[in-house]
């Protein structure tokens, strides 16, 4: 399975939903909490081109946020991206 990174904050309901989907699918992921670290959040923004959380990367490629992750799941494309 490919490496998954997810930039989050503790209080974000979309972060919880995205991590919940990944956990339900048995996907191991690296959770990077940017809530208390402006430098880390700036790095996320630079990588993703977005300031909102979550921002999700699979094998180093940015796939977007929570809505994007769920759309990939609904379309049946997420499993192929993770394999």
Phi, psi and omega in degrees: 000141182285155179292136179238130175240139179224120176274128187220174163230160185292330187260006184274117180293332178289326176295316179299317181294318180295315179294326178297316178297314180298317179296316179302325180276357180077025182269124173283140180214157175263119181264117181250104182278114182259006186301321184249015186225094182302326180293319179292322177295322177297321177297317177300314181298319178296317180292315189267336186075013180225153181257346184277159175245154359280159168237128190240135178236135175240122182053038178083352180264132180287125178252350178115211183253201183300312181299321179294319178298313180293325177295320177297320179295313181297325182279352180082011183266344185295315182301320179294323180292328182278336185288000000 
